[in-house]
Amino acid sequence: MKEALSLARQNYLITPEATAFTQSPPRNLQEQTWLLVLTGVAIVDVKGTSTGHWFHETVSIRPVLKWALNEAINWYNLPTPPGTEDVDWWLGFHIFRQSSVYFAAPSSMFNAGASVNSGFAVDSWGRNPYVQGTDVFTNMLVGNLFDGITVDVAVRDTDAILHRVSYHITLVGRIHFLKQGAPL
């Protein structure tokens, strides 16, 4: 699997999820549910290898979650653990079952020569495997932490390059402050 080289642009929307008529409001931060929408363009630079066959590659795109999560933390004055983010703790977003939607599409492509029989494709997309971590406040293991999406792309022609892939991700879940250390 290839990692996206960088993000050319990313936008986000994060807001508390509304409770249903029959639900009680959340009692604490750990119960608050959020709607998080991430859109952007990732630089992938996948080059074709043949004029007669498609070159297939799986690309991992990892949007920067902490920009959106810090926006919610600051806007709603959420309590943070002692210490410094990315030194003493890190931010994660726990996804509920069946509460995520992903989409990806070719965004920018290039072909140096005559474009006879060349092509560019996004064949499928889905989420990266979840990671897990230990919540700073509850000391409980948290799984299903979002870690980006995988996108299966294809390019045909030796001088053809799929340069950028656009994405749209919608998630429903909870913000977690996790003990420092690499995500598991």
N, C-alpha and C positions, 0 to 999 in steps of 0.2 A: 504494500500500500504506500502511496506517495502522499506526503503532507503538502497542503496548499502552501505556496511560498510566502504569501502574506495576504492581508485583506486590503483591497483597493479602497473599500468604503464599507462602513457598517452603520446601520440605524437600528434603533430599538424603541420599544414601548413597553413599559412595565407599570402595572396598576393592580391594586388589591382586587381579588376576585369577589364579586358580589355573592352574598349568601342567599340561598333559596328562602322562600317565605317560611318554611318550617324549620330552618336551621337557626341555631344560636350563633351570635357573633363570636369570633375567636377570643379566647381568654388570655392568650399570650402570643408572643412572636412565633413560637414553634407551631402554633395552630393556624397562623395566617396563611392563606392561599393566595398566590399571585398569578396573574396572566402576564406572560412574557412573550413578546414578538420580536424576532431578530430578522432583519433583512440586510442583504449586502452583496458585495461582489468579491470573490476570492481569485487571486492570481494563481493559476495552476500550471501553465506552460507545458502542456502535453503535446509532444511532437509525433507526427506520423512516421512510420518506418517503411512503408511499402506503397507502391502505386496500385497493387492488385489486392491487398488485404487490409482489413481494419486493424489498427493497433488499439487494444483495450487496456485501460488503466483504471484502478480504483484510487480515488483521491479523498483524503480526509480533510474536512474543513472544520476548524475549531473557532467559532466566533468568540469574541472577548466578552464573557459574561459579566465580569466585574464592573464594566462601565454602567450597564443597566442596573445591576444589583446595588452598586453604590449610589446611583440616582435615587432608588427607592429608599435606601437607608438614610440618605440626607434629607429627602423631601418629607418623609414621614417620621423623621427623628427617631429611628430605630436604635435600641441599645446595641452597642458593639462590645466585644470582649476586650479586656485589657491588652495592651501591646499594640503592635503594628501589623497591618495587613501585609501579607506575603512574607513576613518575617516570623511572626508568632502564630498567625492563623491565616486561613484562606477562605474564600467564598465559594460555595457550591449551590447548585439548584437541583433539588430533589423532584423528580418527575413522577407523577401518579400514573398508574396503569391506564393505557388508552387515552392519555391526555397530552398528546403531542402530534403535530402535523408538520411534515417537511416537504419542501419542493426545491428543485434545482433545474437550471436551464443554461444552455450555452449563452454566453454574453458577448464575447469578443473572440474572433478567430482571424487567422492570417494565412494566406497561401502565396508564396513568393512567385511561382511561375504560373503557367496556364492552369486553370482550374478544371482540368478534364478528369472526371471520375474521382474527384476528391470529395471528402465529406467530414462532417463534425456531428457528434451526437452526445446526448446525455441519455444513457440507457435506463438507469434506475438510481434511486437514492434511498437512504434510510439512516438510522442513527448509528453513531459509533457505539461500541460496547460501553455500558455504564461503568463509572468508577465508584468507589466508596471511600468514606472517611469517618472520623469520629467527631461528633458534634461537641463544641467547646462547652456549651451551657449544660447539656444533659449527659455528656460522656457516653452517649449511645452511638453505636455504629449506624451510619446512614448509607444506604445503598441507592441505586437508581439515580446517581448524580449525573446530570447531562454533561457529555464531553464531545459535542459536535456531531457532524453528520458525515457519512460516506457517500460519495457520488461516483457511479460507474460511468466513465466517459469513453468515447472512441474517436479516433482520428484516422483518416485514410488519405495518403499521399506523402511522399518523402519530404516535401517542403511545406507541409501544412502544420499549423500549430493552433491548438485550442488554448487561447491565452487566458481567458477569464470565464468563470462560472458564477452566475447569480444564484442566490438562495433566499428562501423564505422559510422561517421556522416559527411555529407557534407552540408554546409550552404552557402547561398549568402545573404548578407545584409550589414548593416552599423554599425559602432562602435559608441556608445553613451556614453558620460560622464553624469551620472545621479546624481541628488541631493541625499545626504545621507538620510538614513531612510530605513526601510525594504522595499524591492520590494513589490509592491501591488499585 
